[in-house]
Amino acid sequence: MAASRIVLFAQDDDAAECLAPLSARNCRVLGVGAGSATSIFARRCVELGFGFASALEDDVVSGALASFKPELTVCVPDDGKELPKAFQAAGDKRYSIRVGQQLKGASWPEFAPIWLQQATSRVSVVNASGTEVGATEVPVGKDDSSLSLRAKHALAAAKLLDSLIQGEGSLPKLPEAVASASSSASSKEAPKMIGLDWDEDTVDRFVRASLFPPHDPAVVEDPAKKETYFIENMEQYQEFRLKVLEEGKKKESSSTTYAADTHWYSNVGGSIVKMGDSDIHMPIRTADKKHKAVIPGAAMGARKKLRMNEPLIGPNAERYCSSALASGWIGVEGPYVKQFEKHLARICGCAAACAVQSGTAALYGAMKALGVSDPSHHVLVPAFTCAACADAIVHAGGRPIPIDCDLDSYGISLEAVKAGLAANKNIVGVVVAPCYGVPARDFSAIQALCKEKGLWICEDACESYGASCNVQGFKVPVGSMATLTVVSTRSEKMIGVGEGGAILGNDVTLVARAKWWCSRAPCRGVGLWRVYEHDAVGQNFRLPEMLAAVGCAAAEMLPVMIERKRAIHSWYEKGFAARPELQGVKMQLASEGDEAVWWINAALMPEGLGGEEVGMQLMKTFPDIEIRPGFYPLGKMAIFQSSWSLACPNAELLYSRLVCLPSSNQLQEEDIERVCDALVDAMSTVKKSTAAA
């Protein structure tokens, strides 16, 4: 009779593979985390409705075992280390599943099969007396690392456990001669580091045998400097020999207190930088291990970085991502994508949503759905916004016509729209982009004008969703009133997933059309067998499941994000008001009744002070404070200039005098006080410098 009450001791998270067959057989299971790395195993136990306990408390586990009364107790994997005390005291019906082979000096049993060039690696079931009662083998590939071999071991262990439930007689056996050869102890010892006299094949085997993330990889030493380096692959080893041994030199890491900031719009040491990996295969020194995975611009033992923006991901992100991974579905159109689209549609007050890979992709899909496809299709766009707005129109086939903004909300003005329509008879629609989280002052009037003229209106709400407009005394969500709306869910936006976006609207058919364009425009209504036939040349822009899982968790935190953003804005208002030196500095204004989310707080310098001069001086003196310029006017970019171009003096004024200040949801009031003091200092320094000149 098959066992139905099973206790599974997990030495690491790979034991989670064994839970699926137990669930499939409707077993009652108590999982016990016996190692330090069993968080995924614990979560999987909970998701499957199994109990879980930690072996760190022997008395608790012993009590749980006594109460549970297991018919079978199994430890996975038996990696040669001491088995948990509670497991050893679990009675005669206990088994361990051994993997790989022990080798003196090796940190894990997968090392030996790779290092010793074995064709197969053994996985066996051992009973309480230490006798092998069943075994199987997995192939050791020429590219296998210890991590990938552990994954093979885990799958084999799950199959053995499934057989063990039926009884020892159901277990597969290996011929005695094979078993003896496979399990014979080697007299060899694992090397401590790479030998410089080894051939490449030997180095490769050692590197692969040592590769078991998150543990440290293989190490090699520079004999001249006695410095050691981590080697994760042969490209790094070859680079080590070329750059360290042969050239005898290596660029020393900077002594800066902040990590290199590779974000395209961020600063380091007072400079706007665009950095790439110039030496991607150069190995890391073991002495630099603590800096191995720092994020761009991170503080390293210095004052914390006051960021422009950071995501507020939420406590459920890890759970949702784990669930998506466990499901095996990480492509598009999965359940988390659908849920994320529901979140965004609710937030923006729309009836439909299509999640895509970026805000730019969303703009492309919206433009194609709205019929933009020819250079004669001209679209009015804000001059003061991200170039993605105009890029998407060009990608769709049309021509963007930048127009000016107001100096209150920084959104396009009604006067500029009227001037654009009067000067150009080819206009087919208007894009409105609420700026920095503040609803566009003239949106309602522009919407009415578009309706009168028979034009569509697209709201590029990438920075401003969550805000609301006052429409005849009613609070209406930003994004709910346009023909189509697009949002961005890039990491620093109100909902951040890393990179993503969505097309939304109340015309379900129009959103479906945008989705079609972002799904490579397949033929419709022709059946499954013609799935690779297309009616038009579209793009593959759909959002994958993992990012949507993060998005669901972040969307749940939007109320908290908005609350923090509004608090930060109020601290800036308070800080400016308390400093006479900042009385001439103006902040963005929201119209009466509108509720902004203040994604970024922008400070307009007094006449005579340039935003670039003040911002660069501030970053130079205060490298912990992240600063960003205002948008470069689209009309001043050669790529968007044409005979239909119009003057945009307000956009040019904003660019020349605006400084965007740190607005991350992680900031506290004392951080804003520091930014305000830094702004005073920078303005004073620039004024003195200008006067001296």
matplotlib code that plots the C-alpha trace (Angstrom):
import matplotlib.pyplot as plt

x = [0.0, 1.4, 2.4, 0.1, 1.6, 5.1, 7.6, 10.1, 13.3, 14.8, 18.5, 18.1, 15.5, 16.0, 14.0, 10.9, 11.0, 9.9, 6.7, 4.9, 4.6, 3.5, 0.7, -0.3, -0.7, -2.8, -0.3, -0.4, 3.0, 4.9, 7.9, 10.9, 13.5, 16.7, 19.1, 19.6, 18.5, 15.0, 12.7, 11.5, 10.8, 8.8, 6.8, 6.0, 4.8, 2.4, 1.2, 0.4, -1.4, 1.3, 2.6, 6.1, 8.4, 12.0, 14.6, 16.4, 14.2, 14.7, 12.1, 9.4, 10.2, 10.2, 6.9, 5.5, 6.7, 5.2, 1.9, 2.0, 2.8, 4.4, 4.5, 7.6, 10.3, 12.7, 15.7, 16.6, 19.3, 21.8, 24.9, 27.4, 26.9, 25.5, 21.8, 19.4, 19.1, 15.3, 15.6, 18.1, 15.6, 12.6, 12.6, 13.2, 10.9, 13.3, 15.3, 17.8, 18.4, 22.1, 23.3, 26.7, 29.9, 31.9, 35.4, 37.7, 37.9, 34.7, 31.9, 29.1, 28.6, 28.2, 31.8, 33.3, 31.3, 32.3, 35.9, 36.6, 35.1, 32.4, 29.8, 27.0, 26.2, 24.5, 21.3, 20.3, 17.9, 19.5, 17.5, 18.0, 20.8, 22.7, 21.9, 21.2, 17.7, 17.4, 19.3, 19.4, 21.9, 21.8, 24.1, 26.9, 27.0, 30.1, 28.7, 27.1, 28.0, 27.4, 24.2, 22.8, 23.8, 22.0, 18.9, 19.2, 19.7, 16.6, 14.4, 15.8, 15.3, 11.6, 11.1, 12.8, 10.6, 7.5, 8.6, 9.5, 6.0, 4.8, 7.4, 11.0, 10.2, 9.1, 12.5, 14.8, 18.1, 21.5, 23.6, 25.9, 29.1, 27.9, 26.9, 30.2, 32.2, 30.0, 30.2, 33.8, 35.5, 38.2, 41.5, 41.9, 41.3, 39.6, 42.0, 41.6, 42.0, 42.9, 46.5, 48.1, 49.9, 46.6, 45.4, 42.2, 40.1, 41.2, 40.4, 37.0, 36.1, 37.2, 35.3, 32.1, 32.5, 33.0, 30.0, 27.1, 25.5, 24.9, 28.2, 31.5, 32.8, 36.3, 39.3, 42.6, 45.6, 47.8, 51.3, 52.8, 50.4, 49.0, 45.5, 42.8, 40.0, 36.6, 36.3, 32.8, 33.6, 36.4, 36.0, 36.8, 39.8, 41.2, 40.6, 42.5, 45.5, 45.5, 44.9, 46.4, 49.1, 50.4, 49.8, 50.6, 48.0, 44.4, 42.4, 42.1, 38.5, 37.7, 37.8, 34.5, 32.0, 29.2, 29.0, 29.2, 25.8, 25.0, 21.4, 21.0, 19.5, 21.5, 24.5, 27.8, 30.3, 28.4, 28.2, 25.4, 26.8, 25.9, 28.1, 28.4, 30.4, 33.7, 35.3, 32.4, 34.5, 37.0, 36.8, 36.1, 38.7, 37.7, 38.5, 35.7, 33.1, 31.0, 30.6, 29.8, 26.1, 25.6, 23.0, 24.1, 24.8, 24.5, 26.1, 29.0, 29.7, 28.8, 25.8, 22.7, 21.8, 18.8, 17.2, 15.1, 12.7, 12.5, 9.9, 7.6, 7.2, 5.2, 5.4, 3.6, 6.1, 8.3, 5.2, 3.7, 7.0, 7.5, 4.0, 4.6, 7.9, 6.2, 3.5, 5.9, 4.2, 6.4, 5.3, 2.5, -1.3, -0.8, -3.0, -0.7, -0.8, -4.6, -4.7, -2.2, -4.3, -7.3, -5.3, -4.3, -7.8, -9.3, -6.6, -7.2, -10.9, -10.9, -12.9, -9.9, -6.2, -3.3, 0.0, 3.1, 6.9, 7.4, 5.6, 7.1, 5.6, 2.3, 2.5, 3.3, 0.3, -2.0, -0.8, -1.3, -4.8, -5.7, -4.8, -1.4, 0.4, 1.5, 3.8, 0.7, -0.7, 0.4, 0.0, 0.3, 2.6, 4.0, 7.4, 8.1, 8.0, 10.0, 11.0, 9.3, 6.0, 7.2, 9.3, 6.2, 4.5, 7.5, 7.6, 3.9, 4.5, 3.3, 4.9, 5.0, 4.4, 5.7, 3.7, 4.2, 3.2, 1.8, 4.0, 1.7, 1.2, 3.8, 1.2, 0.3, -1.8, -5.1, -3.6, -0.8, -3.3, -5.4, -2.3, -1.2, -4.5, -4.7, -1.3, -1.6, -4.5, -2.9, -3.5, -5.3, -5.0, -3.4, -1.3, -1.6, 1.1, 0.4, 3.9, 5.6, 2.4, 0.4, -2.8, -2.6, -4.3, -6.1, -7.0, -10.8, -10.8, -8.5, -10.7, -13.8, -11.9, -10.8, -14.4, -15.5, -12.9, -13.4, -9.9, -8.8, -6.9, -4.3, -3.3, 0.3, -0.2, 3.1, 4.1, 0.6, -1.7, -3.2, -3.9, -7.4, -8.9, -11.7, -14.4, -17.5, -17.0, -16.3, -13.0, -12.1, -9.0, -6.3, -6.4, -10.2, -11.3, -9.0, -9.7, -6.8, -4.4, -1.0, 1.0, 4.6, 5.5, 9.2, 10.9, 10.8, 7.2, 4.2, 3.9, 7.3, 8.1, 11.5, 10.3, 6.7, 3.6, 0.0, -2.6, -6.0, -9.3, -13.1, -13.4, -12.8, -12.5, -9.9, -7.8, -8.1, -6.8, -3.8, -3.2, -3.3, -0.6, 1.6, 1.1, 2.7, -0.6, -1.7, -4.4, -7.8, -10.4, -8.4, -7.9, -5.0, -3.0, -2.4, -1.2, 2.1, 0.3, 0.1, -2.2, 0.3, 3.8, 3.3, 5.6, 6.1, 5.5, 3.4, 4.4, 5.7, 4.3, 7.1, 7.0, 3.3, 3.6, 5.9, 3.3, 0.5, 2.4, 3.4, -0.2, -1.4, 0.9, -0.2, -2.2, 0.9, 3.0, 0.6, 0.5, 4.2, 4.6, 2.2, 3.9, 7.3, 5.8, 4.4, 7.9, 9.3, 6.7, 7.5, 11.2, 11.0, 8.8, 11.2, 14.2, 14.3, 16.9, 14.4, 11.5, 12.2, 12.1, 8.8, 7.3, 4.8, 1.1, -1.9, -5.2, -7.8, -9.7, -7.1, -5.2, -1.6, 0.6, 3.8, 5.9, 8.7, 9.2, 10.6, 12.1, 12.1, 15.1, 14.7, 15.4, 19.2, 20.0, 20.3, 19.1, 22.1, 24.6, 22.7, 22.1, 25.7, 27.0, 24.6, 25.7, 29.4, 29.1, 26.5, 27.2, 24.6, 21.8, 20.5, 19.5, 17.8, 17.3, 14.0, 13.0, 14.9, 12.3, 11.3, 11.1, 14.8, 15.8, 16.7, 14.9, 11.6, 12.0, 10.0, 8.4, 5.3, 7.4, 6.1, 7.9, 7.8, 9.2, 7.7, 9.2, 12.6, 12.3, 11.5, 14.5, 16.9, 15.8, 14.4, 16.0, 14.2, 14.8, 14.8, 11.3, 11.7, 9.0, 11.8, 12.8, 12.1, 11.5, 15.1, 16.2, 14.1, 15.6, 19.1, 18.0, 16.7, 19.9, 21.9, 19.8, 20.5, 24.2, 24.3, 22.3, 24.6, 27.7, 26.5, 25.4, 28.9, 30.6, 28.4, 29.1, 32.8, 32.8]
y = [0.0, 3.4, 5.8, 8.8, 10.7, 11.9, 14.2, 15.7, 17.2, 19.8, 20.5, 23.2, 24.7, 22.0, 19.7, 21.7, 19.5, 16.6, 18.3, 18.0, 14.2, 14.2, 16.7, 14.7, 11.6, 13.6, 12.8, 14.6, 16.3, 18.1, 19.9, 20.6, 23.2, 21.7, 24.1, 27.9, 28.1, 26.7, 29.7, 28.6, 25.1, 26.7, 28.9, 26.0, 23.9, 26.7, 27.1, 23.3, 23.3, 21.4, 22.1, 23.5, 23.7, 24.8, 22.3, 25.1, 24.2, 20.5, 20.3, 21.9, 19.6, 16.5, 17.5, 18.1, 14.7, 13.0, 14.6, 14.1, 10.3, 10.0, 6.7, 7.8, 10.3, 11.4, 13.8, 15.4, 15.8, 13.9, 15.9, 14.3, 16.8, 15.9, 15.0, 16.9, 15.5, 15.4, 13.3, 10.9, 10.3, 9.8, 6.0, 3.1, 4.3, 7.0, 7.4, 9.9, 10.5, 10.9, 12.7, 12.9, 11.8, 12.9, 14.3, 15.6, 19.4, 19.8, 21.9, 20.0, 16.4, 17.7, 18.8, 15.3, 14.0, 17.1, 17.4, 13.6, 13.6, 11.0, 10.3, 9.9, 10.9, 8.7, 9.4, 6.8, 6.1, 4.9, 3.5, 4.1, 1.5, 3.1, 0.5, 1.6, 0.3, 2.0, 4.1, 5.8, 7.9, 11.2, 12.1, 14.6, 16.9, 18.6, 22.0, 21.1, 23.2, 22.0, 24.1, 22.5, 19.0, 19.7, 20.5, 17.1, 15.4, 17.1, 15.8, 12.3, 12.5, 13.5, 10.4, 8.2, 9.6, 9.0, 5.3, 5.0, 6.0, 2.8, 0.8, -0.2, -2.8, -0.1, 1.6, 1.2, -0.7, -0.4, -3.5, -4.2, -3.8, -0.3, 0.6, -0.4, 1.6, 4.6, 4.8, 4.0, 6.7, 8.7, 9.2, 12.5, 15.9, 18.9, 21.7, 25.0, 27.3, 27.2, 26.2, 28.5, 25.4, 23.7, 23.2, 24.8, 21.6, 21.2, 24.9, 24.5, 21.4, 23.1, 26.3, 24.4, 22.1, 25.2, 27.1, 26.8, 30.2, 31.9, 30.3, 31.8, 30.6, 29.3, 31.4, 32.2, 34.1, 36.7, 35.5, 38.9, 40.9, 37.9, 39.1, 36.6, 36.8, 35.1, 33.1, 32.1, 31.1, 30.6, 34.0, 35.5, 33.2, 34.2, 37.8, 37.3, 35.8, 38.6, 41.6, 40.6, 38.1, 39.2, 42.9, 42.9, 45.6, 46.2, 49.3, 50.0, 50.5, 54.1, 55.2, 57.0, 56.5, 55.8, 53.0, 54.0, 55.2, 53.6, 54.9, 57.0, 59.9, 59.9, 61.6, 60.6, 63.2, 66.0, 64.6, 63.3, 60.0, 57.3, 54.4, 50.9, 47.8, 48.4, 45.1, 42.7, 39.6, 41.1, 39.0, 40.5, 40.6, 38.6, 41.6, 43.5, 40.8, 43.1, 45.5, 42.7, 43.3, 46.9, 48.8, 51.9, 54.9, 53.0, 54.4, 52.3, 53.1, 56.8, 58.9, 57.3, 58.3, 60.6, 59.2, 60.9, 58.0, 54.4, 51.7, 50.7, 47.1, 45.7, 42.6, 40.3, 40.6, 37.6, 35.5, 36.3, 35.8, 32.4, 31.4, 32.3, 30.4, 27.4, 27.4, 27.2, 30.0, 33.1, 34.2, 36.6, 36.4, 34.6, 35.1, 37.8, 39.8, 39.7, 40.7, 43.6, 44.9, 44.9, 46.9, 49.5, 49.7, 50.4, 53.0, 54.9, 54.5, 52.6, 49.6, 47.8, 47.6, 45.9, 45.5, 45.9, 46.0, 49.8, 53.2, 53.7, 50.4, 51.5, 54.8, 52.9, 50.6, 53.5, 55.4, 52.4, 51.7, 55.4, 55.1, 56.9, 55.2, 57.9, 61.0, 63.0, 62.1, 64.9, 64.7, 67.6, 66.6, 68.4, 70.0, 69.6, 65.8, 62.6, 62.1, 58.7, 60.4, 61.7, 58.6, 56.4, 58.6, 58.3, 54.5, 54.2, 56.1, 59.6, 63.0, 64.6, 68.4, 69.7, 72.5, 74.7, 74.2, 76.3, 77.5, 76.2, 72.5, 72.2, 70.4, 71.6, 74.8, 75.3, 78.3, 76.2, 73.5, 76.2, 77.7, 74.2, 73.4, 76.8, 76.4, 72.8, 71.1, 67.6, 67.2, 63.9, 64.0, 65.4, 63.8, 65.4, 64.4, 65.4, 66.3, 65.1, 63.8, 67.0, 66.9, 69.1, 72.4, 72.7, 69.1, 69.5, 72.5, 70.6, 67.6, 69.7, 71.3, 67.9, 66.7, 69.7, 69.2, 65.4, 64.7, 61.9, 62.6, 60.4, 60.9, 60.0, 59.6, 57.7, 59.8, 60.8, 57.9, 57.9, 61.6, 63.0, 66.0, 68.2, 68.0, 70.0, 69.3, 65.6, 63.8, 62.0, 59.7, 60.9, 58.6, 58.1, 60.8, 60.3, 58.3, 56.2, 56.5, 55.1, 54.6, 53.6, 51.1, 51.6, 51.0, 54.7, 55.4, 55.3, 51.6, 50.1, 46.7, 47.3, 48.2, 48.1, 50.0, 49.7, 51.0, 51.7, 53.1, 52.9, 51.7, 48.0, 47.5, 50.2, 48.7, 45.3, 46.9, 48.3, 44.8, 43.3, 45.7, 44.9, 41.1, 41.1, 41.7, 38.0, 37.0, 36.8, 34.2, 31.8, 29.0, 27.7, 26.2, 29.7, 31.2, 32.3, 34.2, 38.0, 40.7, 43.6, 44.3, 44.7, 44.5, 41.9, 44.1, 42.1, 42.1, 38.8, 37.2, 37.8, 41.6, 41.5, 39.6, 42.4, 44.9, 43.4, 43.7, 47.3, 48.2, 47.1, 49.7, 52.6, 54.3, 54.2, 55.6, 58.4, 59.3, 59.4, 61.5, 64.0, 64.2, 64.8, 67.6, 69.2, 69.0, 70.8, 73.5, 73.9, 73.9, 76.5, 78.7, 78.5, 79.7, 83.3, 82.3, 80.1, 82.6, 83.3, 79.6, 78.4, 75.0, 73.4, 74.2, 72.0, 73.6, 74.1, 70.9, 68.7, 66.2, 65.7, 62.7, 64.8, 62.1, 64.5, 67.9, 70.5, 73.8, 76.7, 78.9, 82.7, 84.6, 84.9, 81.5, 78.5, 75.1, 73.4, 75.6, 75.2, 71.5, 70.7, 72.7, 70.9, 67.5, 68.4, 69.6, 67.1, 63.8, 62.0, 64.1, 62.8, 65.6, 65.5, 68.3, 69.2, 67.8, 69.0, 70.7, 68.3, 71.2, 71.9, 68.4, 68.2, 64.8, 66.4, 69.7, 70.4, 73.2, 72.9, 73.5, 76.1, 78.3, 76.9, 79.6, 78.2, 74.7, 76.4, 78.5, 75.4, 73.5, 76.4, 77.1, 73.9, 71.6, 68.3, 67.4, 64.0, 62.7, 59.0, 57.5, 56.4, 60.0, 61.4, 65.0, 65.4, 64.3, 67.0, 69.5, 68.5, 68.9, 72.4, 73.4, 72.0, 74.0, 77.2, 76.4, 75.7, 78.8, 81.0, 79.5, 80.0, 83.6, 84.4, 82.8, 84.7, 88.0, 87.4, 86.7]
z = [0.0, -1.0, 1.8, 2.2, 5.1, 4.3, 5.9, 3.5, 4.9, 2.5, 2.6, 0.0, -2.4, -5.1, -2.9, -4.1, -7.2, -5.0, -3.9, -7.3, -7.3, -3.7, -4.5, -7.6, -5.4, -2.9, -0.1, 3.2, 3.5, 6.2, 4.7, 7.0, 6.0, 7.1, 5.4, 5.3, 1.7, 1.8, 1.4, -2.0, -0.7, 2.2, -0.1, -2.4, 0.5, 1.5, -2.1, -2.4, 1.0, 2.8, 6.3, 6.9, 9.8, 10.3, 11.5, 13.4, 16.3, 17.0, 19.7, 17.5, 14.6, 16.9, 18.3, 14.8, 13.6, 16.7, 16.0, 12.2, 12.5, 9.1, 7.2, 5.4, 6.2, 3.4, 3.3, 0.0, -1.0, 1.1, 0.0, 2.3, 5.1, 8.5, 8.3, 10.6, 14.1, 13.9, 10.7, 12.3, 15.1, 12.8, 13.1, 10.7, 7.9, 6.9, 3.7, 2.2, -1.4, -2.2, -5.2, -7.0, -5.4, -2.4, -3.0, -0.4, -0.5, -2.7, -1.3, -3.1, -4.5, -8.1, -8.2, -8.5, -11.5, -13.6, -12.4, -12.7, -16.3, -15.4, -18.1, -15.5, -12.0, -9.5, -7.6, -5.0, -2.2, 1.1, 4.0, 7.7, 8.0, 5.2, 2.6, -1.0, -2.0, -5.4, -7.8, -11.1, -13.1, -14.9, -17.8, -17.2, -20.2, -21.5, -20.7, -17.3, -14.3, -10.8, -10.7, -13.9, -12.7, -9.3, -11.3, -13.1, -9.7, -8.3, -11.1, -10.7, -6.9, -7.5, -9.7, -7.1, -4.4, -6.5, -6.8, -3.1, -2.1, -3.7, -1.7, -2.0, -4.6, -7.0, -7.0, -10.0, -9.4, -11.0, -11.8, -8.9, -11.0, -12.2, -8.7, -7.3, -9.9, -9.6, -5.8, -5.2, -3.2, -5.0, -3.4, -5.2, -3.6, -5.1, -5.9, -4.1, -7.2, -10.9, -11.7, -14.2, -15.7, -16.5, -20.1, -21.1, -20.8, -17.2, -16.4, -18.0, -16.0, -12.7, -13.5, -14.3, -11.3, -9.1, -10.6, -8.1, -7.6, -5.2, -3.9, -5.0, -8.3, -9.1, -8.1, -9.8, -8.4, -10.0, -8.8, -9.2, -7.0, -5.0, -5.9, -6.6, -9.1, -9.5, -12.8, -13.9, -17.5, -20.0, -21.5, -18.1, -17.7, -21.1, -20.3, -17.0, -18.8, -21.4, -19.2, -15.9, -16.6, -20.0, -19.8, -16.1, -15.5, -14.9, -14.5, -10.8, -9.5, -8.6, -5.0, -5.4, -2.7, -5.2, -7.8, -11.4, -12.5, -15.8, -16.0, -19.1, -17.2, -14.0, -12.7, -11.2, -9.8, -11.5, -15.0, -17.1, -18.3, -20.8, -20.0, -21.4, -20.4, -22.0, -20.7, -20.1, -19.7, -17.2, -14.0, -10.6, -7.9, -4.8, -2.7, -4.6, -3.9, -1.7, -4.7, -7.2, -7.4, -6.5, -8.4, -10.5, -8.4, -5.1, -2.0, -0.8, 2.8, 2.1, 2.6, 1.0, -2.5, -2.8, -5.9, -8.5, -8.4, -7.3, -7.6, -4.7, -5.6, -2.8, -0.5, -2.9, -5.8, -4.7, -4.1, -7.5, -9.4, -7.6, -8.6, -12.2, -12.3, -10.7, -13.3, -16.2, -18.0, -18.3, -21.8, -22.8, -22.2, -18.8, -15.7, -14.2, -17.5, -17.4, -13.8, -14.4, -17.3, -14.9, -12.4, -14.9, -16.5, -13.0, -12.1, -15.4, -15.4, -18.7, -20.0, -21.6, -21.4, -23.4, -21.5, -23.6, -23.1, -22.8, -22.8, -26.3, -27.5, -26.1, -28.0, -31.2, -30.7, -30.0, -33.1, -35.3, -33.9, -34.4, -38.1, -38.2, -41.1, -43.6, -43.6, -44.5, -41.1, -38.9, -35.1, -32.7, -29.8, -26.8, -27.3, -23.6, -23.1, -23.7, -27.3, -27.2, -27.9, -31.3, -32.0, -31.9, -34.5, -36.8, -36.2, -37.1, -40.3, -39.4, -38.7, -35.2, -35.0, -31.6, -30.1, -27.0, -23.4, -20.6, -17.8, -15.0, -15.6, -18.4, -20.5, -24.1, -24.1, -25.8, -27.6, -29.0, -30.2, -32.0, -33.6, -34.7, -36.3, -38.0, -39.6, -40.7, -42.5, -42.2, -38.5, -37.7, -33.9, -30.8, -28.1, -24.6, -22.1, -18.5, -17.2, -14.1, -12.5, -12.9, -15.1, -18.2, -17.4, -20.7, -21.2, -21.1, -23.5, -25.9, -25.7, -26.6, -29.5, -30.9, -30.7, -32.6, -35.3, -35.5, -34.3, -31.9, -28.7, -27.2, -23.6, -22.9, -19.1, -18.6, -15.6, -14.3, -13.9, -10.4, -10.7, -11.2, -13.0, -11.9, -14.6, -13.7, -10.1, -10.5, -10.0, -13.2, -13.4, -15.7, -18.7, -18.8, -21.2, -24.2, -27.4, -26.3, -23.3, -22.8, -19.6, -18.8, -16.1, -16.3, -13.0, -11.9, -12.9, -10.5, -11.0, -11.9, -13.3, -14.8, -18.3, -19.5, -20.5, -21.6, -24.1, -22.5, -23.5, -23.3, -26.9, -26.5, -30.2, -30.5, -27.7, -29.4, -32.6, -30.8, -29.3, -32.7, -34.0, -30.9, -31.5, -35.0, -36.8, -37.3, -39.8, -38.0, -38.4, -40.5, -38.0, -35.9, -38.9, -40.3, -37.1, -38.8, -41.5, -41.1, -42.5, -41.9, -40.5, -36.8, -33.8, -31.1, -28.0, -25.6, -21.9, -20.4, -17.4, -14.9, -15.4, -15.1, -11.8, -10.5, -11.9, -9.9, -6.7, -7.5, -8.5, -5.1, -3.6, -5.8, -3.0, -0.8, -3.6, -4.2, -0.5, -0.3, -3.5, -2.2, 1.2, -0.6, -2.6, 0.5, 2.1, -0.9, -0.6, 3.1, 2.5, -0.2, 1.8, 4.8, 2.8, 1.6, -1.0, -2.7, -2.9, -6.6, -7.4, -8.9, -8.7, -11.1, -10.5, -10.6, -11.6, -8.9, -8.2, -9.9, -7.8, -9.0, -8.0, -8.2, -9.9, -10.0, -8.3, -10.7, -9.7, -12.2, -11.5, -11.4, -14.5, -15.0, -13.5, -15.8, -14.8, -16.2, -14.3, -11.0, -11.5, -12.5, -9.5, -7.1, -8.3, -8.1, -4.5, -3.4, -5.3, -3.1, -4.7, -8.0, -10.4, -13.8, -16.5, -17.9, -21.3, -24.3, -26.6, -29.4, -31.9, -31.4, -32.4, -36.0, -36.4, -35.7, -37.5, -40.7, -42.6, -40.3, -37.1, -34.8, -32.2, -28.7, -26.4, -23.2, -23.7, -24.4, -21.2, -19.1, -20.5, -19.9, -16.3, -14.9, -12.4, -11.5, -7.9, -6.1, -5.6, -4.7, -2.6, -0.2, 0.8, 4.2, 5.2, 6.4, 2.9, 1.3, 3.7, 2.6, -1.1, -0.3, 1.4, -1.5, -4.0, -2.0, -2.0, -5.7, -6.6, -4.5, -6.0, -9.6, -8.8, -7.3, -10.3, -12.8, -10.9, -10.9, -14.6]

ax = plt.figure().add_subplot(projection="3d")
ax.plot(x, y, z, "-o")
ax.set_aspect("equal")
plt.show()
